[in-house]
């Protein structure tokens, strides 16, 4: 299952995504963690030493595109492959923990059953000449070509704000957990996300964070209703984990909330036909909006009407 943690900057989505990843791995479930935030902190939150980072996917985009296009005759070259290009006959599909460049060459093995992928940080060389979508494009291609099954988890820490809605990336997830503080700004992000996703049957659940009391819970319920799934309050264990102290164990309330998240993910029904249809829809939108001009090709021709994901 493909899971995204989203929210405004400072809401705590990196902290909660790392806790969820640790929780899944701790009960023996295989996880690919993906840091797609412009501020690359997920690795540190998962315990990487300072200065150690996973290889940047964004630095290897041409080679990754060449691998994914395989022998697909509709994709004429890696240069004509854009972040929304859907798979077709001849494309190389990815599998969870598979033998491919994403999972072997560019993933950092954090532990047995836990890998870390990272888009890479926004660098000085990018200033004024690139946008962060050029980094997240590698993640979108990864998700577009990944055939994941039950009990296989990909957890993505997304960049703050509404960038998840660029190019249809928000439709690539089985569940989006929106981390919201009990404030006006926190719930305004919820309204923005649900407005964007209203017509696309995307599952968005709110996870309250920095909740101090029942009044905070009531505030979230008032503004997000039944979409409020669970919440996290003050936790000495989380502070200890963030400070890098060994042996910290999350309190029972936090563990219970993480289990609610896991059960919510596991209850989702995978609909590969819809997944592919939405990939095609946003690829056509992007082709007509900018990608045809950028590549000098008619990228709608990359759509393979006979392709279907394997059952």
BALUM-424833 format. One line per 3 residues: number of its first residue (from 1); their letters; for each residue z, x, y of N, C-alpha, C. Coordinates in steps of 0.001 Angstrom, whole numbers, always signed. Layout:
BEGIN
NUM	a	Z X Y Z X Y Z X Y | ...
END
This chain:
BEGIN
1	xxx	+0 +840 -1190 +0 +0 +0 +0 +880 +1248 | -710 +414 +2264 -851 +1158 +3512 +44 +520 +4568 | +937 +1319 +5144 +1965 +819 +6050 +1906 +1603 +7351
4	xxx	+2026 +901 +8480 +2084 +1562 +9783 +3389 +1212 +10482 | +3967 +2202 +11144 +5078 +1972 +12063 +4524 +2139 +13474 | +4669 +1093 +14277 +4112 +1077 +15623 +5193 +635 +16603
7	xxx	+4914 +796 +17886 +5865 +378 +18916 +5685 +1203 +20168 | +6452 +858 +21169 +6359 +1604 +22423 +7034 +2963 +22276 | +6707 +3869 +23174 +7323 +5177 +23147 +8833 +5098 +23294
10	xxx	+9547 +5834 +22478 +11001 +5850 +22551 +11697 +4750 +21780 | +10923 +3897 +21098 +11543 +2786 +20369 +12236 +3245 +19095 | +11847 +4422 +18594 +12459 +4929 +17370 +11572 +4786 +16143
13	xxx	+10270 +4602 +16353 +9394 +4378 +15204 +9277 +5616 +14307 | +9299 +6816 +14891 +9256 +8013 +14055 +10512 +8120 +13213 | +11659 +7832 +13816 +12914 +7865 +13054 +12891 +6864 +11914
16	xxx	+12468 +5619 +12203 +12479 +4592 +11157 +11409 +4846 +10105 | +10244 +5341 +10512 +9224 +5642 +9507 +9699 +6763 +8584 | +10381 +7768 +9139 +10888 +8857 +8292 +11985 +8353 +7357
19	xxx	+12831 +7459 +7842 +13863 +6888 +6972 +13239 +6087 +5838 | +12184 +5341 +6143 +11510 +4545 +5116 +10840 +5460 +4089 | +10215 +6517 +4562 +9588 +7483 +3654 +10638 +8121 +2745
22	xxx	+11750 +8548 +3340 +12837 +9129 +2542 +13361 +8121 +1519 | +13455 +6861 +1923 +13966 +5820 +1041 +13044 +5629 -156 | +11755 +5509 +96 +10794 +5332 -993 +10826 +6529 -1940
25	xxx	+10797 +7716 -1365 +10795 +8925 -2193 +12102 +9052 -2966 | +13193 +8640 -2334 +14496 +8767 -2972 +14663 +7893 -4196 | +13897 +6805 -4275 +13981 +5941 -5465 +12811 +6202 -6413
28	xxx	+12153 +7354 -6213 +11161 +7804 -7171 +9756 +7297 -6973 | +9429 +6790 -5766 +8095 +6251 -5515 +7234 +7290 -4797 | +5963 +7419 -5164 +5086 +8428 -4555 +4650 +8012 -3153
31	xxx	+4752 +8926 -2206 +4469 +8610 -807 +3586 +9686 -180 | +2544 +9239 +514 +1822 +10101 +1431 +2240 +9694 +2837 | +2899 +10587 +3540 +3313 +10343 +4921 +2229 +10892 +5842
34	xxx	+1906 +10132 +6883 +853 +10544 +7807 +1399 +10506 +9231 | +1355 +11646 +9908 +1763 +11709 +11308 +522 +11534 +12171 | +364 +10338 +12746 -781 +10037 +13604 -355 +9836 +15047
37	xxx	+835 +10314 +15380 +1349 +10187 +16744 +865 +11367 +17579 | +610 +11116 +18849 +190 +12200 +19734 +1296 +13255 +19857 | +2539 +12832 +19702 +3677 +13761 +19619 +4020 +13932 +18142
40	xxx	+3743 +15084 +17596 +3843 +15308 +16154 +5281 +15661 +15761 | +6069 +14621 +15442 +7481 +14847 +15118 +7860 +14366 +13721 | +6926 +13752 +12996 +7291 +13186 +11702 +7712 +14275 +10719
43	xxx	+7013 +15391 +10708 +7371 +16471 +9798 +8796 +16945 +10017 | +9158 +17145 +11285 +10530 +17569 +11591 +11529 +16511 +11158 | +11177 +15229 +11355 +12080 +14139 +10959 +12262 +14083 +9451
46	xxx	+11272 +14616 +8724 +11374 +14646 +7263 +11990 +15941 +6754 | +12371 +16826 +7686 +13096 +18021 +7287 +12329 +19320 +7348 | +11114 +19319 +7914 +10386 +20578 +8046 +11109 +21511 +9010
49	xxx	+11163 +22789 +8703 +11762 +23743 +9642 +10975 +23786 +10944 | +11637 +24145 +12012 +10989 +24238 +13319 +9825 +25220 +13253 | +8694 +24806 +13812 +7509 +25660 +13835 +6583 +25495 +12653
52	xxx	+7004 +24773 +11612 +6163 +24539 +10443 +5475 +23188 +10590 | +4162 +23164 +10451 +3404 +21930 +10582 +2377 +21823 +9468 | +2011 +20593 +9154 +907 +20381 +8226 -402 +20757 +8913
55	xxx	-1412 +21176 +8147 -2718 +21460 +8754 -3237 +20239 +9510 | -3903 +20479 +10620 -4385 +19384 +11466 -5685 +18807 +10917 | -5659 +17527 +10524 -6868 +16877 +10039 -7986 +16933 +11071
58	xxx	-7609 +16775 +12341 -8605 +16764 +13405 -9396 +18049 +13518 | -8843 +19153 +13021 -9537 +20438 +13072 -10574 +20584 +11966 | -10565 +19666 +11015 -11443 +19776 +9848 -12347 +18551 +9704
61	xxx	-12543 +17832 +10777 -13253 +16558 +10708 -14681 +16696 +10168 | -15503 +17661 +10613 -16863 +17765 +10053 -16874 +17945 +8535 | -15997 +18812 +8018 -15951 +19040 +6570 -15452 +17809 +5827
64	xxx	-14491 +17099 +6403 -13981 +15881 +5771 -15055 +14809 +5735 | -15820 +14691 +6805 -16917 +13722 +6821 -17966 +14078 +5767 | -18294 +15356 +5660 -19281 +15791 +4670 -18815 +15448 +3265
67	xxx	-17526 +15642 +3009 -16989 +15298 +1688 -17084 +13791 +1443 | -16654 +12989 +2402 -16587 +11551 +2199 -17964 +10913 +2058 | -18962 +11413 +2797 -20274 +10776 +2708 -20928 +11028 +1363
70	xxx	-20573 +12143 +693 -21081 +12389 -646 -22585 +12296 -707 | -23094 +11412 -1592 -24527 +11202 -1758 -24965 +9845 -1212 | -24200 +9324 -272 -24535 +8023 +310 -25803 +8163 +1159
73	xxx	-26922 +7575 +729 -28178 +7768 +1463 -28193 +7091 +2820 | -27265 +6156 +3052 -27237 +5442 +4329 -26588 +6273 +5432 | -25823 +7292 +5059 -25205 +8190 +6039 -26011 +9473 +6025
76	xxx	-26837 +9674 +7050 -27840 +10740 +7024 -27245 +12136 +7158 | -26071 +12236 +7774 -25429 +13537 +7960 -23981 +13323 +8339 | -23198 +14387 +8258 -21806 +14301 +8702 -21739 +13996 +10189
79	xxx	-22711 +14508 +10950 -22714 +14288 +12402 -22928 +12826 +12755 | -23581 +12072 +11880 -23819 +10650 +12151 -22703 +9764 +11619 | -21725 +10369 +11007 -20600 +9610 +10456 -19516 +9521 +11521
82	xxx	-19154 +8299 +11899 -18125 +8092 +12909 -16869 +7556 +12238 | -15814 +7411 +13008 -14511 +7068 +12413 -14507 +5714 +11721 | -15421 +4812 +12100 -15454 +3485 +11488 -16433 +3377 +10341
85	xxx	-17185 +4441 +10034 -18179 +4360 +8974 -17534 +3898 +7668 | -17995 +2777 +7115 -17398 +2290 +5869 -18019 +2983 +4662 | -17343 +2969 +3530 -17930 +3559 +2327 -19080 +2710 +1799
88	xxx	-19954 +3352 +1046 -21054 +2673 +375 -21332 +3371 -936 | -22386 +2942 -1646 -22749 +3607 -2889 -23073 +5070 -2605 | -22458 +5951 -3346 -22633 +7383 -3151 -21515 +8026 -2360
91	xxx	-20746 +7226 -1618 -19609 +7777 -887 -18539 +8233 -1874 | -17779 +9210 -1449 -16643 +9646 -2268 -15413 +8851 -1855 | -14863 +8100 -2785 -13636 +7363 -2535 -12435 +8259 -2832
94	xxx	-11345 +7976 -2139 -10111 +8753 -2297 -9113 +7954 -3131 | -8265 +8681 -3817 -7207 +8057 -4607 -5882 +8727 -4273 | -4825 +7956 -4338 -3489 +8416 -3982 -3146 +9678 -4771
97	xxx	-2818 +10764 -4061 -2510 +12052 -4677 -3709 +12590 -5466 | -4933 +12264 -5013 -6132 +12663 -5733 -6503 +14118 -5499 | -7504 +14579 -6250 -8020 +15935 -6103 -9150 +15890 -5086
100	xxx	-8806 +15970 -3831 -9761 +15895 -2735 -9200 +16710 -1575 | -10026 +17006 -566 -9539 +17867 +528 -8336 +17311 +1274 | -8240 +15998 +1397 -7102 +15418 +2100 -5799 +15742 +1369
103	xxx	-5768 +15482 +70 -4516 +15558 -678 -4213 +16940 -1232 | -5227 +17805 -1340 -4975 +19135 -1904 -5020 +20236 -850 | -6056 +20240 -11 -6229 +21332 +942 -5431 +21139 +2227
106	xxx	-5309 +19893 +2681 -4744 +19638 +4008 -3389 +18940 +3988 | -2924 +18552 +2828 -1608 +17924 +2730 -540 +18993 +2508 | +572 +18802 +3160 +1721 +19680 +2958 +2619 +19052 +1904
109	xxx	+2894 +19771 +836 +3769 +19266 -222 +5216 +19400 +227 | +5806 +18268 +592 +7186 +18261 +1053 +8173 +18322 -110 | +7797 +17667 -1203 +8625 +17619 -2406 +7756 +17008 -3490
112	xxx	+8230 +17013 -4705 +7499 +16372 -5788 +7376 +14884 -5481 | +6148 +14397 -5345 +5940 +12984 -5041 +5927 +12657 -3569 | +5905 +13664 -2701 +5878 +13422 -1255 +4959 +14437 -579
115	xxx	+3888 +13937 +40 +2948 +14769 +777 +2919 +14342 +2234 | +2599 +15290 +3105 +2504 +15023 +4539 +1120 +15400 +5046 | +454 +14438 +5684 -787 +14673 +6408 -500 +14528 +7895
118	xxx	-1264 +15228 +8721 -1038 +15157 +10171 -2364 +15235 +10911 | -2504 +14422 +11941 -3726 +14476 +12745 -3824 +15789 +13497 | -2692 +16339 +13846 -2650 +17522 +14703 -2327 +17117 +16123
121	xxx	-1707 +17998 +16876 -1262 +17675 +18232 -2422 +17679 +19222 | -2207 +17066 +20354 -3135 +17152 +21475 -2894 +18488 +22155 | -3932 +19318 +22228 -3767 +20690 +22697 -4297 +20869 +24112
124	xxx	-4025 +22040 +24677 -4544 +22359 +26012 -6071 +22319 +26039 | -6708 +22701 +24921 -8165 +22704 +24861 -8744 +21293 +24917 | -7917 +20297 +24557 -8392 +18914 +24578 -8325 +18285 +25964
127	xxx	-7523 +18859 +26854 -7288 +18242 +28154 -8585 +18111 +28936 | -8869 +16883 +29351 -10030 +16633 +30189 -11344 +16500 +29445 | -11365 +16813 +28132 -12631 +16763 +27403 -12557 +15926 +26132
130	xxx	-11382 +15455 +25762 -11249 +14686 +24529 -10169 +13635 +24685 | -10243 +12614 +23845 -9174 +11621 +23809 -8504 +11702 +22438 | -7323 +11103 +22325 -6597 +11242 +21070 -7263 +10475 +19930
133	xxx	-8183 +9553 +20258 -8901 +8845 +19210 -9704 +9809 +18346 | -10106 +10951 +18909 -10833 +11946 +18110 -9935 +12518 +17019 | -8629 +12484 +17224 -7691 +12950 +16204 -7443 +11853 +15161
136	xxx	-7164 +10636 +15643 -6857 +9549 +14716 -8079 +9104 +13931 | -9271 +9518 +14360 -10468 +9184 +13601 -10410 +9681 +12170 | -9799 +10844 +11945 -9665 +11366 +10589 -8785 +10457 +9741
139	xxx	-7745 +9881 +10354 -6865 +8960 +9627 -7613 +7681 +9287 | -8421 +7184 +10232 -9169 +5950 +9976 -10165 +6140 +8833 | -10869 +7272 +8815 -11782 +7551 +7711 -11026 +7675 +6395
142	xxx	-9873 +8308 +6437 -9035 +8434 +5235 -8663 +7052 +4694 | -8188 +6183 +5566 -7773 +4854 +5129 -8967 +4019 +4673 | -10110 +4171 +5334 -11309 +3413 +4960 -11784 +3745 +3551
145	xxx	-11556 +4971 +3108 -12075 +5420 +1822 -11006 +5511 +737 | -9777 +5141 +1061 -8672 +5270 +109 -8521 +4000 -727 | -8592 +4177 -2034 -8353 +3074 -2972 -6948 +3265 -3531
148	xxx	-6002 +2531 -2966 -4610 +2671 -3377 -4222 +1489 -4246 | -3270 +1741 -5133 -2847 +712 -6068 -1382 +355 -5914 | -894 -563 -6747 +520 -968 -6691 +1443 +227 -6898
151	xxx	+2513 +281 -6125 +3481 +1360 -6267 +3055 +2665 -5647 | +1918 +2663 -4914 +1451 +3848 -4203 +1554 +3571 -2708 | +2211 +4447 -1978 +2527 +4168 -580 +1926 +5222 +344
154	xxx	+1282 +4743 +1404 +862 +5587 +2515 +1577 +5040 +3746 | +2387 +5859 +4380 +3181 +5417 +5525 +2745 +6230 +6736 | +2243 +5532 +7762 +1667 +6183 +8931 +2542 +5936 +10153
157	xxx	+2947 +7023 +10773 +3647 +6951 +12061 +2576 +6989 +13149 | +2303 +5824 +13759 +1208 +5713 +14711 +1634 +6149 +16105 | +631 +6452 +16925 +906 +6797 +18309 +1410 +5570 +19053
160	xxx	+2161 +5782 +20121 +2797 +4682 +20842 +1760 +3819 +21553 | +2157 +2576 +21826 +1288 +1678 +22577 +272 +990 +21700 | -850 +592 +22306 -1831 -252 +21633 -3001 +536 +21063
163	xxx	-2875 +1866 +20936 -3981 +2650 +20403 -4342 +2258 +18975 | -3404 +1652 +18254 -3679 +1207 +16893 -4835 +209 +16861 | -5083 -453 +17993 -6133 -1466 +18033 -7490 -882 +18414
166	xxx	-7559 +399 +18689 -8831 +1033 +18983 -9672 +1098 +17711 | -10875 +564 +17784 -11879 +643 +16714 -11506 -121 +15449 | -10477 -951 +15466 -10126 -1732 +14288 -9147 -1061 +13352
169	xxx	-8535 +47 +13789 -7589 +757 +12942 -6455 -152 +12470 | -6091 -1141 +13279 -4969 -2012 +12915 -5255 -2848 +11673 | -6519 -3037 +11313 -6845 -3812 +10114 -6790 -2971 +8843
172	xxx	-6487 -1687 +8965 -6473 -802 +7793 -5132 -806 +7079 | -4180 -1598 +7554 -2830 -1563 +6991 -2496 -2881 +6304 | -1758 -2776 +5201 -1262 -3973 +4530 -129 -4609 +5325
175	xxx	+691 -3781 +5946 +1792 -4256 +6792 +1916 -3327 +7990 | +2131 -3917 +9165 +2491 -3144 +10351 +3916 -3508 +10730 | +4791 -2503 +10731 +6170 -2701 +11169 +6259 -2327 +12644
178	xxx	+6497 -3314 +13471 +6631 -3086 +14903 +8098 -2849 +15231 | +8414 -1634 +15657 +9785 -1285 +16002 +10033 -1713 +17440 | +10997 -2608 +17620 +11246 -3180 +18945 +12718 -3107 +19295
181	xxx	+12981 -2615 +20483 +14337 -2664 +21025 +14594 -4054 +21611 | +15852 -4473 +21675 +16162 -5797 +22239 +16136 -5782 +23766 | +14949 -5522 +24303 +14753 -5468 +25757 +13463 -6188 +26094
184	xxx	+13249 -6464 +27379 +12011 -7122 +27790 +10796 -6269 +27456 | +10899 -4956 +27664 +9780 -4084 +27326 +9532 -4071 +25824 | +10613 -4086 +25063 +10473 -4066 +23607 +9725 -5268 +23076
187	xxx	+10065 -6452 +23556 +9411 -7660 +23053 +8038 -7874 +23690 | +7781 -7263 +24847 +6451 -7403 +25447 +5404 -6704 +24593 | +5777 -5601 +23938 +4866 -4917 +23030 +4543 -5818 +21846
190	xxx	+5536 -6548 +21376 +5310 -7507 +20288 +4264 -8532 +20699 | +4385 -9089 +21874 +3408 -10089 +22324 +2015 -9481 +22433 | +1937 -8246 +22918 +651 -7570 +23029 +12 -7388 +21653
193	xxx	+786 -6947 +20685 +259 -6721 +19340 -190 -8027 +18692 | +615 -9050 +18783 +252 -10308 +18131 -943 -10954 +18815 | -1091 -10784 +20115 -2274 -11302 +20802 -3532 -10617 +20290
196	xxx	-3480 -9304 +20141 -4649 -8557 +19663 -4993 -8916 +18208 | -3971 -9132 +17393 -4191 -9279 +15953 -4332 -10729 +15502 | -4236 -11660 +16427 -4135 -13084 +16082 -5256 -13549 +15146
199	xxx	-6473 -13105 +15358 -7625 -13631 +14617 -7985 -12805 +13393 | -7118 -11871 +12987 -7519 -10942 +11929 -6589 -10954 +10723 | -5708 -11925 +10640 -4845 -12077 +9470 -4122 -10774 +9121
202	xxx	-3593 -10120 +10154 -2852 -8875 +9974 -1357 -9197 +9898 | -680 -8626 +8928 +754 -8853 +8775 +1537 -7924 +9703 | +2196 -8520 +10700 +3037 -7756 +11624 +4467 -8284 +11501
205	xxx	+5376 -7388 +11189 +6782 -7742 +11097 +7580 -6874 +12062 | +8549 -7492 +12710 +9345 -6787 +13711 +10598 -6208 +13063 | +10844 -4944 +13364 +12067 -4274 +12934 +12849 -3928 +14195
208	xxx	+13968 -4581 +14379 +14791 -4298 +15545 +15446 -2928 +15436 | +15550 -2247 +16567 +16205 -934 +16567 +17095 -814 +17790 | +18125 +15 +17667 +19110 +206 +18731 +19810 -1121 +19053
211	xxx	+20084 -1863 +17983 +20760 -3155 +18095 +22268 -2918 +18078 | +22950 -3419 +19091 +24387 -3161 +19221 +25264 -4294 +18710 | +24783 -5537 +18831 +25646 -6656 +18467 +24794 -7888 +18190
214	xxx	+25473 -8996 +17860 +24774 -10244 +17552 +23980 -10766 +18742 | +24431 -10458 +19931 +23693 -10884 +21121 +22301 -10234 +21149 | +22235 -8976 +20744 +20935 -8300 +20659 +20052 -8935 +19594
217	xxx	+20652 -9276 +18454 +19893 -9931 +17382 +19368 -11278 +17866 | +20219 -12039 +18554 +19803 -13344 +19077 +18658 -13189 +20080 | +18712 -12137 +20873 +17650 -11909 +21856 +16313 -11677 +21141
220	xxx	+16341 -10840 +20109 +15110 -10594 +19365 +14614 -11863 +18679 | +15509 -12607 +18072 +15104 -13857 +17413 +14485 -14831 +18420 | +15048 -14876 +19601 +14538 -15788 +20623 +13091 -15455 +20985
223	xxx	+12756 -14160 +20994 +11449 -13743 +21497 +10414 -13472 +20417 | +10848 -13187 +19188 +9856 -12912 +18139 +9962 -13874 +16972 | +10987 -14710 +16963 +11105 -15751 +15950 +11225 -15214 +14539
226	xxx	+10498 -15856 +13617 +10588 -15513 +12203 +9971 -14158 +11875 | +9268 -13563 +12829 +8697 -12233 +12577 +9761 -11143 +12577 | +10973 -11456 +13024 +12062 -10480 +12948 +12486 -10346 +11495
229	xxx	+12229 -9183 +10937 +12471 -8961 +9518 +13879 -8443 +9252 | +14272 -7427 +9999 +15584 -6817 +9851 +15833 -5960 +11085 | +16961 -5253 +11126 +17269 -4451 +12294 +18216 -3310 +11924
232	xxx	+18241 -2328 +12829 +19081 -1154 +12653 +19958 -987 +13887 | +21204 -682 +13640 +22147 -444 +14726 +22485 +1033 +14830 | +23610 +1308 +15470 +24061 +2693 +15607 +24419 +3258 +14237
235	xxx	+23962 +4470 +13959 +24203 +5081 +12657 +24556 +6557 +12807 | +25807 +6935 +12511 +26167 +8355 +12510 +25322 +9154 +11521 | +24931 +8530 +10406 +24129 +9232 +9405 +22754 +9589 +9962
238	xxx	+22144 +8651 +10708 +20834 +8929 +11300 +20942 +10067 +12307 | +22011 +10051 +13102 +22198 +11136 +14058 +22351 +12478 +13329 | +23078 +12471 +12215 +23264 +13709 +11447 +21936 +14197 +10870
241	xxx	+21118 +13259 +10376 +19811 +13620 +9830 +18929 +14204 +10922 | +18944 +13583 +12100 +18120 +14058 +13205 +18571 +15432 +13698 | +19835 +15745 +13506 +20341 +17056 +13888 +20142 +18100 +12797
244	xxx	+19573 +17674 +11668 +19284 +18609 +10587 +20462 +18933 +9709 | +21509 +18131 +9780 +22677 +18392 +8944 +22410 +17923 +7514 | +22762 +18747 +6548 +22529 +18437 +5144 +23576 +17454 +4623
247	xxx	+23159 +16677 +3638 +24101 +15832 +2913 +24443 +14519 +3570 | +23754 +14149 +4655 +24046 +12878 +5309 +23457 +11733 +4489 | +24225 +10692 +4293 +23789 +9523 +3537 +23837 +8294 +4438
250	xxx	+22722 +7572 +4459 +22624 +6393 +5299 +23643 +5343 +4876 | +24207 +4677 +5847 +25184 +3628 +5575 +24539 +2468 +4808 | +25379 +1664 +4159 +24896 +567 +3304 +23998 -396 +4075
253	xxx	+24332 -693 +5320 +23529 -1638 +6097 +22119 -1101 +6319 | +22015 +194 +6585 +20709 +804 +6771 +19894 +814 +5492 | +20540 +1132 +4377 +19853 +1120 +3080 +19345 -276 +2764
256	xxx	+20162 -1289 +3044 +19746 -2676 +2800 +18539 -3037 +3644 | +18509 -2601 +4893 +17367 -2892 +5760 +16107 -2203 +5254 | +16239 -964 +4795 +15079 -258 +4260 +14559 -938 +3004
259	xxx	+15456 -1481 +2202 +15014 -2181 +999 +14281 -3475 +1359 | +14684 -4113 +2448 +13953 -5281 +2930 +12518 -4893 +3291 | +12358 -3744 +3949 +11017 -3276 +4293 +10190 -3038 +3034
262	xxx	+10788 -2374 +2057 +10048 -2091 +820 +9622 -3373 +124 | +10519 -4332 +21 +10182 -5589 -653 +9093 -6339 +99 | +9120 -6250 +1415 +8081 -6899 +2212 +6719 -6282 +1923
265	xxx	+6676 -4961 +1827 +5423 -4277 +1501 +4957 -4667 +102 | +5863 -4652 -865 +5496 -4919 -2252 +5005 -6349 -2455 | +5404 -7254 -1595 +4992 -8655 -1729 +3593 -8928 -1172
268	xxx	+3028 -7955 -472 +1698 -8163 +83 +647 -8179 -1026 | -305 -9070 -885 -1392 -9184 -1853 -2606 -8446 -1305 | -3114 -7520 -2082 -4254 -6721 -1657 -5532 -7564 -1738
271	xxx	-6276 -7607 -631 -7528 -8362 -567 -8638 -7383 -176 | -9260 -6771 -1176 -10254 -5737 -903 -11501 -6286 -225 | -11860 -7538 -527 -13043 -8125 +106 -12842 -8248 +1616
274	xxx	-11672 -8737 +2018 -11368 -8841 +3450 -11272 -7462 +4077 | -10679 -6531 +3360 -10526 -5164 +3866 -11890 -4560 +4200 | -12835 -4730 +3295 -14173 -4186 +3526 -14897 -4958 +4616
277	xxx	-14774 -6275 +4609 -15452 -7089 +5621 -14998 -6698 +7020 | -13701 -6480 +7206 -13203 -6097 +8522 -13647 -4691 +8900 | -13728 -3794 +7917 -14234 -2453 +8199 -15668 -2531 +8712
280	xxx	-16476 -3344 +8066 -17876 -3504 +8473 -17959 -4137 +9851 | -17139 -5163 +10089 -17168 -5862 +11379 -16887 -4900 +12533 | -15863 -4085 +12397 -15520 -3189 +13498 -16488 -2008 +13581
283	xxx	-17081 -1628 +12459 -18094 -582 +12526 -19310 -1071 +13321 | -19724 -2291 +13064 -20863 -2851 +13803 -20527 -2958 +15287 | -19315 -3395 +15597 -18887 -3477 +17002 -18968 -2105 +17671
286	xxx	-18450 -1099 +16982 -18447 +239 +17564 -19851 +817 +17673 | -20680 +525 +16679 -22061 +1004 +16737 -22759 +462 +17977 | -22607 -825 +18221 -23285 -1457 +19348 -22665 -1050 +20676
289	xxx	-21365 -776 +20675 -20669 -461 +21929 -20925 +969 +22394 | -20831 +1943 +21470 -20936 +3341 +21891 -21536 +4282 +20860 | -21339 +3990 +19568 -21666 +4989 +18556 -23171 +5193 +18390
292	xxx	-23970 +4140 +18543 -25418 +4323 +18457 -25908 +5291 +19527 | -25404 +5119 +20741 -25796 +6013 +21832 -25294 +7436 +21583 | -24073 +7536 +21079 -23477 +8859 +20881 -24207 +9672 +19819
295	xxx	-24701 +9007 +18777 -25334 +9725 +17670 -26855 +9700 +17740 | -27425 +8800 +18534 -28882 +8658 +18587 -29452 +7978 +17359 | -28608 +7254 +16603 -29050 +6544 +15402 -28568 +5098 +15438
298	xxx	-29215 +4268 +14617 -28749 +2900 +14435 -27711 +2921 +13319 | -26439 +2961 +13697 -25386 +3121 +12699 -25069 +1841 +11939 | -25623 +727 +12376 -25479 -488 +11566 -26158 -316 +10213
301	xxx	-27129 +587 +10148 -27824 +851 +8888 -26921 +1548 +7882 | -25756 +2037 +8318 -24819 +2661 +7377 -24107 +1639 +6503 | -24160 +386 +6878 -23479 -662 +6118 -24252 -933 +4824
304	xxx	-23556 -831 +3710 -24150 -1073 +2391 -23747 -2474 +1923 | -24663 -3446 +1993 -24285 -4830 +1638 -23975 -5019 +170 | -24346 -4059 -671 -24116 -4189 -2104 -22830 -3509 -2559
307	xxx	-22161 -2826 -1639 -20964 -2072 -2042 -19753 -2994 -2136 | -18894 -2704 -3088 -17594 -3371 -3198 -16587 -2351 -3703 | -15347 -2458 -3240 -14305 -1580 -3761 -14060 -1901 -5235
310	xx	-13774 -899 -6062 -13495 -1166 -7458 -12246 -2020 -7617 | -12321 -2969 -8533 -11199 -3889 -8743 -10044 -3149 -9388
END
